[in-house]
Amino acid sequence: MTIDFQHGTLVLDATEEEMEPLAEFCTWDPRVKRFRAEARHYAPIVTFLHASGAAYDDRARAFDPLDLSFQTPLTPRPYQLEALRAWQQADRQGVVVLPTGTGKSFLAQLAIAATKRPTLIVAPTIDLMQQWASQLEPAFGVQVGMLGGGSKDVLPITASTYDSAAMLMEFIGNRFGLLIVDEAHHLPGPSYRQIATMSIAPFRLGLTATPERDDGGHSVIYDLVGDICYQMHIDEVEGSVLAPYRTERLELELDDDEAEAYQRERAIYVDFIRANNINFSGPGGWTQFVALAARLAGGRRAFQAYLAQKRIARTSRAKFRTIWELLRQHAGERALIFTADNDTAYAIGRRFLLPVLTHHTKARERKDFLDGFRAGTFPVLVTSKVLNEGIDVPEASLGIIVSGSGSTREHVQRLGRILRPVAGKQAMLYELVSMGTSEFYVSDRRRQHRAYQRSR
């Protein structure tokens, strides 16, 4: 029997009798007259063949063990060692759930050092890919390859963006023995899941603070990477590993003219929804609304009304007044202001002359803003979503959520941005909600997490 790697799959040249025990992994491909399997099934196939004493020629694997020297002055925390042991006991396949700021990247370094296999680390953004490379190079004293942001270097230890890995896995999926998926809740995306599907890596580690997905996609993570093998929550390490924190929801009334405009626009939108029996509780509600708004009489006006009532709630005068009051109240602290959309972020930036980070911000400008924030030159940053996850800003102690989605994950990620431990730090997260609007119900939905289920 021979096993080859071809375009992100395994091709096995064997008889039907030889393949019978492996039928759950392989199917007959009449195009090449051979059996074919997803690359992710490499480990169980080879393990079975080895255990059964079958003769086979493994031409799929294009890596060997690495001789690594782990050079770090850091001492692992007890929970990091527990997480490493749990992952090893799960056959080095599984998801570790740790809050932001508790050292997921250092745990990954421990896993790489223990496994000693060529490793591919995938992260959702270029910033995170570069952050991984900058941490791994001194830790192991080797050059780290990068895939993304113009870099196309594949080395025994390589950091990549999800996008670049998804495009290249059919060519490089057999070159790594360990696959580390950072912010693993992104993996279930239709194109991203092929990163794990097209990899032969026998060892897999998923890292995330928030694995759950509203669409149930977390089951895909567990299928492709492994089940949760270790989990720790924010409130379990508050005040020790993470900074102590408080959260407060500020319920703000719209000004009279804003409330009148909101109700008018809301009524136009809701009337259209009801008249056309659009159900947003199902998975296709939004798609149905957009399609009908484009076709039916009054649909364009209904869509404009939808946008208008959102804008009124997100950018109320009371929110702008409160932002100024909070910044004055917490003068001297490093603050992050979060919004749900770019327009609101830029509106706040113009009003208060603050730097704004969105996905439109150029890489050089983004670096300058983050460096300035860390140095204290810019004590406040405004962002839509680009700082929701991953970027390390331990100086931040104040968070102001001006608007956001109903996602519990997003809400927890934003809290995590201000919890990096610094001596004497007391983190504070404010959530601004326009009363009498749909924001109130969105806020209730996204607060359904134990990190917020405390009396403070």
DRENLUM-123052 format. One record per residue (C-alpha): residue number from 1; residue in one letter; chain; x, y, z. Coordinates in nm, 2 decimals, always signed. Example, Ala and Ser with C-alpha at 12.3 -4.5 7.8 and 13.67 -1.06 7.14 Angstrom:
// DRENLUM-123052
  nulo  vexkol  zagu      c1      c2      c3
     1       A     A   +1.23   -0.45   +0.78
     2       S     A   +1.37   -0.11   +0.71
//
This chain:
// DRENLUM-123052
  nulo  vexkol  zagu      c1      c2      c3
     1       M     A   +0.00   +0.00   +0.00
     2       T     A   +0.12   +0.36   -0.07
     3       I     A   -0.01   +0.68   +0.08
     4       D     A   +0.04   +1.01   -0.11
     5       F     A   -0.06   +1.37   -0.04
     6       Q     A   -0.24   +1.53   -0.33
     7       H     A   -0.41   +1.86   -0.34
     8       G     A   -0.50   +1.86   +0.03
     9       T     A   -0.61   +1.49   +0.03
    10       L     A   -0.46   +1.15   +0.08
    11       V     A   -0.45   +0.91   -0.21
    12       L     A   -0.41   +0.54   -0.12
    13       D     A   -0.31   +0.28   -0.37
    14       A     A   -0.44   -0.05   -0.22
    15       T     A   -0.67   -0.34   -0.28
    16       E     A   -1.03   -0.34   -0.16
    17       E     A   -0.94   -0.60   +0.10
    18       E     A   -0.66   -0.39   +0.24
    19       M     A   -0.90   -0.09   +0.25
    20       E     A   -1.19   -0.26   +0.42
    21       P     A   -1.08   -0.17   +0.78
    22       L     A   -1.03   +0.19   +0.67
    23       A     A   -1.37   +0.23   +0.49
    24       E     A   -1.49   +0.49   +0.73
    25       F     A   -1.21   +0.72   +0.62
    26       C     A   -1.17   +0.65   +0.25
    27       T     A   -1.38   +0.64   -0.07
    28       W     A   -1.31   +0.51   -0.42
    29       D     A   -1.21   +0.78   -0.66
    30       P     A   -1.28   +0.66   -1.01
    31       R     A   -1.10   +0.95   -1.17
    32       V     A   -0.76   +0.82   -1.05
    33       K     A   -0.87   +0.46   -0.98
    34       R     A   -0.74   +0.49   -0.62
    35       F     A   -0.89   +0.54   -0.28
    36       R     A   -0.90   +0.90   -0.14
    37       A     A   -0.94   +1.04   +0.21
    38       E     A   -0.94   +1.38   +0.37
    39       A     A   -0.59   +1.47   +0.48
    40       R     A   -0.70   +1.51   +0.84
    41       H     A   -0.75   +1.13   +0.86
    42       Y     A   -0.38   +1.07   +0.82
    43       A     A   -0.32   +1.00   +1.18
    44       P     A   -0.59   +0.73   +1.23
    45       I     A   -0.50   +0.56   +0.90
    46       V     A   -0.13   +0.54   +0.97
    47       T     A   -0.19   +0.44   +1.33
    48       F     A   -0.41   +0.15   +1.22
    49       L     A   -0.16   +0.03   +0.96
    50       H     A   +0.13   +0.05   +1.20
    51       A     A   -0.07   -0.13   +1.48
    52       S     A   -0.19   -0.41   +1.24
    53       G     A   +0.16   -0.47   +1.10
    54       A     A   +0.05   -0.39   +0.75
    55       A     A   +0.32   -0.30   +0.50
    56       Y     A   +0.28   +0.05   +0.36
    57       D     A   +0.49   +0.32   +0.20
    58       D     A   +0.41   +0.66   +0.35
    59       R     A   +0.49   +0.92   +0.09
    60       A     A   +0.25   +1.17   +0.23
    61       R     A   +0.44   +1.30   +0.53
    62       A     A   +0.69   +1.57   +0.44
    63       F     A   +0.83   +1.64   +0.78
    64       D     A   +1.05   +1.49   +1.05
    65       P     A   +1.09   +1.56   +1.42
    66       L     A   +1.26   +1.89   +1.51
    67       D     A   +1.56   +1.95   +1.73
    68       L     A   +1.43   +2.25   +1.93
    69       S     A   +1.59   +2.44   +2.21
    70       F     A   +1.33   +2.62   +2.42
    71       Q     A   +1.49   +2.94   +2.54
    72       T     A   +1.25   +3.13   +2.77
    73       P     A   +1.30   +3.30   +3.11
    74       L     A   +0.93   +3.25   +3.19
    75       T     A   +0.81   +3.00   +3.43
    76       P     A   +0.48   +2.83   +3.34
    77       R     A   +0.19   +2.89   +3.57
    78       P     A   +0.02   +2.59   +3.73
    79       Y     A   -0.29   +2.61   +3.51
    80       Q     A   -0.07   +2.63   +3.20
    81       L     A   +0.10   +2.30   +3.30
    82       E     A   -0.24   +2.15   +3.38
    83       A     A   -0.37   +2.26   +3.03
    84       L     A   -0.06   +2.11   +2.86
    85       R     A   -0.10   +1.78   +3.05
    86       A     A   -0.47   +1.76   +2.96
    87       W     A   -0.39   +1.82   +2.60
    88       Q     A   -0.12   +1.56   +2.60
    89       Q     A   -0.35   +1.31   +2.77
    90       A     A   -0.60   +1.38   +2.49
    91       D     A   -0.35   +1.24   +2.24
    92       R     A   -0.24   +1.60   +2.17
    93       Q     A   -0.56   +1.69   +2.00
    94       G     A   -0.80   +1.93   +2.16
    95       V     A   -0.91   +2.28   +2.24
    96       V     A   -0.79   +2.48   +2.54
    97       V     A   -1.02   +2.76   +2.65
    98       L     A   -0.84   +3.03   +2.85
    99       P     A   -0.94   +3.39   +2.91
   100       T     A   -0.77   +3.67   +2.72
   101       G     A   -0.45   +3.77   +2.90
   102       T     A   -0.38   +3.43   +3.07
   103       G     A   -0.10   +3.32   +2.84
   104       K     A   -0.25   +3.11   +2.56
   105       S     A   +0.05   +3.19   +2.33
   106       F     A   +0.30   +3.07   +2.60
   107       L     A   +0.10   +2.75   +2.64
   108       A     A   +0.14   +2.71   +2.26
   109       Q     A   +0.52   +2.74   +2.30
   110       L     A   +0.51   +2.47   +2.57
   111       A     A   +0.32   +2.25   +2.33
   112       I     A   +0.57   +2.31   +2.05
   113       A     A   +0.86   +2.24   +2.28
   114       A     A   +0.70   +1.91   +2.40
   115       T     A   +0.59   +1.79   +2.06
   116       K     A   +0.91   +1.88   +1.86
   117       R     A   +0.74   +1.87   +1.53
   118       P     A   +0.72   +2.13   +1.25
   119       T     A   +0.44   +2.36   +1.35
   120       L     A   +0.19   +2.58   +1.16
   121       I     A   +0.02   +2.85   +1.37
   122       V     A   -0.28   +3.02   +1.21
   123       A     A   -0.43   +3.35   +1.34
   124       P     A   -0.71   +3.56   +1.20
   125       T     A   -0.52   +3.88   +1.13
   126       I     A   -0.18   +4.00   +1.00
   127       D     A   -0.12   +4.18   +1.33
   128       L     A   -0.16   +3.86   +1.52
   129       M     A   +0.05   +3.66   +1.27
   130       Q     A   +0.33   +3.91   +1.32
   131       Q     A   +0.28   +3.90   +1.70
   132       W     A   +0.31   +3.52   +1.70
   133       A     A   +0.63   +3.54   +1.49
   134       S     A   +0.79   +3.80   +1.72
   135       Q     A   +0.72   +3.58   +2.03
   136       L     A   +0.83   +3.25   +1.87
   137       E     A   +1.16   +3.36   +1.73
   138       P     A   +1.33   +3.44   +2.06
   139       A     A   +1.16   +3.15   +2.24
   140       F     A   +1.32   +2.89   +2.01
   141       G     A   +1.61   +3.09   +1.86
   142       V     A   +1.50   +3.02   +1.50
   143       Q     A   +1.36   +3.22   +1.22
   144       V     A   +0.98   +3.18   +1.19
   145       G     A   +0.82   +3.18   +0.85
   146       M     A   +0.52   +3.39   +0.78
   147       L     A   +0.23   +3.36   +0.53
   148       G     A   +0.03   +3.67   +0.49
   149       G     A   +0.07   +4.05   +0.45
   150       G     A   +0.31   +3.99   +0.15
   151       S     A   +0.52   +3.73   +0.32
   152       K     A   +0.53   +3.38   +0.17
   153       D     A   +0.80   +3.20   +0.38
   154       V     A   +0.73   +2.84   +0.48
   155       L     A   +0.97   +2.73   +0.75
   156       P     A   +0.96   +2.45   +1.01
   157       I     A   +0.78   +2.69   +1.24
   158       T     A   +0.55   +2.91   +1.04
   159       A     A   +0.28   +3.16   +1.14
   160       S     A   +0.00   +3.24   +0.90
   161       T     A   -0.32   +3.43   +0.86
   162       Y     A   -0.63   +3.22   +0.82
   163       D     A   -0.68   +3.35   +0.47
   164       S     A   -0.33   +3.26   +0.35
   165       A     A   -0.34   +2.92   +0.51
   166       A     A   -0.68   +2.84   +0.35
   167       M     A   -0.53   +2.92   +0.01
   168       L     A   -0.21   +2.73   +0.05
   169       M     A   -0.31   +2.42   +0.25
   170       E     A   -0.35   +2.20   -0.06
   171       F     A   +0.02   +2.25   -0.12
   172       I     A   +0.17   +2.27   +0.23
   173       G     A   -0.08   +2.05   +0.43
   174       N     A   +0.17   +1.77   +0.46
   175       R     A   +0.46   +1.98   +0.59
   176       F     A   +0.36   +2.02   +0.95
   177       G     A   +0.31   +1.77   +1.24
   178       L     A   +0.15   +2.02   +1.48
   179       L     A   -0.13   +2.26   +1.38
   180       I     A   -0.21   +2.54   +1.63
   181       V     A   -0.54   +2.73   +1.56
   182       D     A   -0.54   +3.06   +1.74
   183       E     A   -0.89   +3.22   +1.80
   184       A     A   -1.03   +2.88   +1.70
   185       H     A   -1.38   +3.01   +1.70
   186       H     A   -1.31   +3.14   +1.34
   187       L     A   -1.23   +2.79   +1.21
   188       P     A   -1.59   +2.68   +1.12
   189       G     A   -1.60   +2.94   +0.84
   190       P     A   -1.67   +2.76   +0.51
   191       S     A   -1.33   +2.84   +0.36
   192       Y     A   -1.13   +2.83   +0.69
   193       R     A   -1.23   +2.48   +0.79
   194       Q     A   -1.03   +2.34   +0.50
   195       I     A   -0.71   +2.46   +0.69
   196       A     A   -0.77   +2.16   +0.93
   197       T     A   -0.93   +1.93   +0.67
   198       M     A   -0.64   +1.96   +0.43
   199       S     A   -0.37   +1.92   +0.70
   200       I     A   -0.22   +1.58   +0.79
   201       A     A   -0.10   +1.71   +1.12
   202       P     A   -0.15   +1.43   +1.38
   203       F     A   -0.13   +1.69   +1.66
   204       R     A   -0.37   +1.98   +1.69
   205       L     A   -0.42   +2.25   +1.95
   206       G     A   -0.71   +2.50   +1.93
   207       L     A   -0.69   +2.82   +2.14
   208       T     A   -0.98   +3.04   +2.23
   209       A     A   -1.14   +3.23   +2.51
   210       T     A   -1.49   +3.19   +2.37
   211       P     A   -1.54   +2.87   +2.17
   212       E     A   -1.92   +2.88   +2.15
   213       R     A   -2.09   +3.01   +1.83
   214       D     A   -2.45   +3.11   +1.80
   215       D     A   -2.47   +2.91   +1.48
   216       G     A   -2.36   +2.59   +1.65
   217       G     A   -2.04   +2.59   +1.46
   218       H     A   -1.83   +2.50   +1.76
   219       S     A   -1.91   +2.14   +1.69
   220       V     A   -1.70   +2.18   +1.37
   221       I     A   -1.40   +2.30   +1.58
   222       Y     A   -1.43   +1.99   +1.80
   223       D     A   -1.45   +1.76   +1.50
   224       L     A   -1.15   +1.91   +1.32
   225       V     A   -0.92   +1.99   +1.62
   226       G     A   -1.05   +1.79   +1.91
   227       D     A   -1.29   +1.83   +2.21
   228       I     A   -1.23   +2.08   +2.48
   229       C     A   -0.96   +1.93   +2.70
   230       Y     A   -0.91   +2.22   +2.94
   231       Q     A   -1.12   +2.52   +3.03
   232       M     A   -1.08   +2.82   +3.27
   233       H     A   -1.31   +3.12   +3.31
   234       I     A   -1.24   +3.49   +3.37
   235       D     A   -1.39   +3.50   +3.71
   236       E     A   -1.17   +3.21   +3.83
   237       V     A   -0.85   +3.41   +3.78
   238       E     A   -0.97   +3.77   +3.84
   239       G     A   -0.74   +3.95   +4.08
   240       S     A   -0.46   +3.70   +4.05
   241       V     A   -0.37   +3.62   +3.69
   242       L     A   -0.60   +3.89   +3.55
   243       A     A   -0.67   +4.24   +3.68
   244       P     A   -0.97   +4.28   +3.91
   245       Y     A   -1.26   +4.44   +3.72
   246       R     A   -1.60   +4.59   +3.74
   247       T     A   -1.87   +4.62   +3.48
   248       E     A   -2.15   +4.88   +3.47
   249       R     A   -2.43   +4.92   +3.22
   250       L     A   -2.54   +5.29   +3.18
   251       E     A   -2.89   +5.32   +3.05
   252       L     A   -2.93   +5.65   +2.87
   253       E     A   -3.24   +5.83   +2.75
   254       L     A   -3.26   +5.97   +2.40
   255       D     A   -3.32   +6.34   +2.37
   256       D     A   -3.68   +6.42   +2.28
   257       D     A   -3.63   +6.48   +1.91
   258       E     A   -3.41   +6.17   +1.88
   259       A     A   -3.68   +5.96   +2.05
   260       E     A   -3.94   +6.09   +1.82
   261       A     A   -3.73   +6.02   +1.51
   262       Y     A   -3.64   +5.67   +1.64
   263       Q     A   -4.00   +5.57   +1.70
   264       R     A   -4.10   +5.70   +1.35
   265       E     A   -3.82   +5.51   +1.17
   266       R     A   -3.87   +5.20   +1.39
   267       A     A   -4.24   +5.19   +1.30
   268       I     A   -4.17   +5.20   +0.93
   269       Y     A   -3.92   +4.91   +0.96
   270       V     A   -4.14   +4.70   +1.19
   271       D     A   -4.45   +4.75   +0.98
   272       F     A   -4.26   +4.61   +0.68
   273       I     A   -4.13   +4.32   +0.87
   274       R     A   -4.48   +4.22   +1.00
   275       A     A   -4.65   +4.28   +0.67
   276       N     A   -4.42   +4.03   +0.50
   277       N     A   -4.40   +3.78   +0.78
   278       I     A   -4.02   +3.80   +0.82
   279       N     A   -3.90   +3.59   +1.10
   280       F     A   -3.56   +3.70   +1.24
   281       S     A   -3.55   +3.41   +1.49
   282       G     A   -3.47   +3.17   +1.21
   283       P     A   -3.14   +3.15   +1.03
   284       G     A   -3.26   +3.31   +0.71
   285       G     A   -3.44   +3.61   +0.85
   286       W     A   -3.19   +3.88   +0.75
   287       T     A   -3.14   +3.74   +0.40
   288       Q     A   -3.52   +3.73   +0.36
   289       F     A   -3.55   +4.10   +0.47
   290       V     A   -3.28   +4.22   +0.24
   291       A     A   -3.43   +4.03   -0.06
   292       L     A   -3.78   +4.15   +0.00
   293       A     A   -3.66   +4.51   +0.07
   294       A     A   -3.50   +4.51   -0.28
   295       R     A   -3.81   +4.38   -0.45
   296       L     A   -4.12   +4.51   -0.28
   297       A     A   -4.28   +4.85   -0.28
   298       G     A   -4.18   +5.03   +0.03
   299       G     A   -3.88   +4.80   +0.07
   300       R     A   -3.62   +5.06   +0.01
   301       R     A   -3.78   +5.30   +0.26
   302       A     A   -3.80   +5.02   +0.51
   303       F     A   -3.43   +4.94   +0.47
   304       Q     A   -3.34   +5.31   +0.51
   305       A     A   -3.56   +5.32   +0.83
   306       Y     A   -3.37   +5.01   +0.96
   307       L     A   -3.04   +5.19   +0.92
   308       A     A   -3.17   +5.52   +1.06
   309       Q     A   -3.31   +5.38   +1.38
   310       K     A   -2.98   +5.19   +1.43
   311       R     A   -2.78   +5.51   +1.38
   312       I     A   -3.00   +5.71   +1.62
   313       A     A   -2.95   +5.45   +1.90
   314       R     A   -2.58   +5.42   +1.84
   315       T     A   -2.49   +5.79   +1.81
   316       S     A   -2.73   +5.95   +2.05
   317       R     A   -2.62   +6.28   +2.21
   318       A     A   -2.64   +6.13   +2.55
   319       K     A   -2.38   +5.87   +2.45
   320       F     A   -2.14   +6.14   +2.34
   321       R     A   -2.20   +6.34   +2.66
   322       T     A   -2.14   +6.03   +2.87
   323       I     A   -1.82   +5.94   +2.68
   324       W     A   -1.68   +6.29   +2.77
   325       E     A   -1.79   +6.25   +3.13
   326       L     A   -1.63   +5.91   +3.16
   327       L     A   -1.30   +6.02   +3.00
   328       R     A   -1.28   +6.31   +3.25
   329       Q     A   -1.38   +6.09   +3.54
   330       H     A   -1.10   +5.84   +3.45
   331       A     A   -0.84   +6.10   +3.34
   332       G     A   -0.49   +5.95   +3.33
   333       E     A   -0.61   +5.60   +3.25
   334       R     A   -0.56   +5.43   +2.91
   335       A     A   -0.90   +5.38   +2.75
   336       L     A   -1.05   +5.18   +2.46
   337       I     A   -1.38   +5.29   +2.31
   338       F     A   -1.56   +5.02   +2.12
   339       T     A   -1.83   +5.07   +1.85
   340       A     A   -2.03   +4.83   +1.63
   341       D     A   -1.95   +5.01   +1.31
   342       N     A   -1.69   +5.23   +1.14
   343       D     A   -1.91   +5.54   +1.10
   344       T     A   -1.97   +5.56   +1.47
   345       A     A   -1.60   +5.52   +1.55
   346       Y     A   -1.51   +5.80   +1.31
   347       A     A   -1.78   +6.02   +1.45
   348       I     A   -1.64   +5.98   +1.80
   349       G     A   -1.29   +6.04   +1.67
   350       R     A   -1.39   +6.36   +1.50
   351       R     A   -1.59   +6.48   +1.80
   352       F     A   -1.31   +6.43   +2.05
   353       L     A   -1.00   +6.44   +1.82
   354       L     A   -0.91   +6.08   +1.90
   355       P     A   -0.72   +5.82   +1.69
   356       V     A   -0.95   +5.56   +1.53
   357       L     A   -0.86   +5.20   +1.44
   358       T     A   -1.08   +5.02   +1.18
   359       H     A   -1.01   +4.76   +0.92
   360       H     A   -0.94   +5.06   +0.68
   361       T     A   -0.65   +5.18   +0.89
   362       K     A   -0.32   +5.12   +0.71
   363       A     A   -0.07   +4.89   +0.87
   364       R     A   +0.19   +5.16   +0.94
   365       E     A   -0.07   +5.39   +1.09
   366       R     A   -0.21   +5.11   +1.30
   367       K     A   +0.13   +5.03   +1.44
   368       D     A   +0.19   +5.40   +1.52
   369       F     A   -0.14   +5.43   +1.70
   370       L     A   -0.08   +5.11   +1.91
   371       D     A   +0.28   +5.21   +1.99
   372       G     A   +0.15   +5.56   +2.09
   373       F     A   -0.12   +5.41   +2.31
   374       R     A   +0.13   +5.18   +2.49
   375       A     A   +0.36   +5.48   +2.54
   376       G     A   +0.08   +5.70   +2.66
   377       T     A   +0.11   +5.95   +2.37
   378       F     A   -0.25   +5.85   +2.28
   379       P     A   -0.43   +5.77   +2.61
   380       V     A   -0.75   +5.68   +2.42
   381       L     A   -0.81   +5.47   +2.11
   382       V     A   -1.15   +5.43   +1.93
   383       T     A   -1.21   +5.11   +1.74
   384       S     A   -1.49   +4.93   +1.57
   385       K     A   -1.39   +4.56   +1.57
   386       V     A   -1.02   +4.53   +1.50
   387       L     A   -0.92   +4.53   +1.87
   388       N     A   -1.19   +4.28   +1.97
   389       E     A   -0.93   +4.00   +1.99
   390       G     A   -0.57   +3.91   +2.00
   391       I     A   -0.38   +4.24   +2.01
   392       D     A   -0.19   +4.29   +2.34
   393       V     A   -0.26   +4.62   +2.51
   394       P     A   -0.19   +4.56   +2.88
   395       E     A   -0.19   +4.93   +2.95
   396       A     A   -0.57   +4.96   +2.89
   397       S     A   -0.77   +4.97   +3.21
   398       L     A   -1.09   +5.14   +3.09
   399       G     A   -1.33   +5.01   +2.83
   400       I     A   -1.63   +5.20   +2.70
   401       I     A   -1.87   +5.00   +2.48
   402       V     A   -2.07   +5.25   +2.28
   403       S     A   -2.24   +4.99   +2.06
   404       G     A   -2.20   +4.63   +1.96
   405       S     A   -2.37   +4.32   +1.84
   406       G     A   -2.56   +4.07   +2.04
   407       S     A   -2.27   +3.83   +2.04
   408       T     A   -2.17   +3.70   +2.38
   409       R     A   -1.82   +3.62   +2.24
   410       E     A   -1.77   +3.98   +2.12
   411       H     A   -1.87   +4.12   +2.46
   412       V     A   -1.64   +3.89   +2.65
   413       Q     A   -1.35   +3.96   +2.41
   414       R     A   -1.40   +4.33   +2.47
   415       L     A   -1.38   +4.28   +2.84
   416       G     A   -1.07   +4.07   +2.79
   417       R     A   -0.89   +4.37   +2.62
   418       I     A   -0.87   +4.56   +2.95
   419       L     A   -0.78   +4.26   +3.18
   420       R     A   -0.41   +4.22   +3.11
   421       P     A   -0.25   +4.23   +3.45
   422       V     A   -0.05   +4.54   +3.56
   423       A     A   +0.05   +4.61   +3.92
   424       G     A   -0.22   +4.81   +4.09
   425       K     A   -0.46   +4.80   +3.80
   426       Q     A   -0.84   +4.81   +3.85
   427       A     A   -1.02   +4.75   +3.52
   428       M     A   -1.36   +4.91   +3.45
   429       L     A   -1.59   +4.84   +3.16
   430       Y     A   -1.89   +5.06   +3.08
   431       E     A   -2.16   +4.97   +2.84
   432       L     A   -2.37   +5.25   +2.71
   433       V     A   -2.73   +5.15   +2.61
   434       S     A   -3.00   +5.38   +2.46
   435       M     A   -3.32   +5.32   +2.65
   436       G     A   -3.64   +5.27   +2.46
   437       T     A   -3.45   +5.11   +2.17
   438       S     A   -3.36   +4.76   +2.05
   439       E     A   -3.02   +4.81   +2.20
   440       F     A   -3.15   +4.73   +2.55
   441       Y     A   -3.25   +4.37   +2.43
   442       V     A   -2.93   +4.33   +2.24
   443       S     A   -2.74   +4.42   +2.56
   444       D     A   -2.94   +4.16   +2.76
   445       R     A   -2.85   +3.89   +2.51
   446       R     A   -2.48   +3.95   +2.49
   447       R     A   -2.44   +3.97   +2.87
   448       Q     A   -2.54   +3.60   +2.91
   449       H     A   -2.20   +3.49   +3.03
   450       R     A   -2.07   +3.41   +3.37
   451       A     A   -1.81   +3.70   +3.35
   452       Y     A   -2.11   +3.94   +3.36
   453       Q     A   -2.33   +3.74   +3.60
   454       R     A   -2.20   +3.90   +3.91
   455       S     A   -2.32   +4.18   +4.14
   456       R     A   -2.07   +4.46   +4.13
//
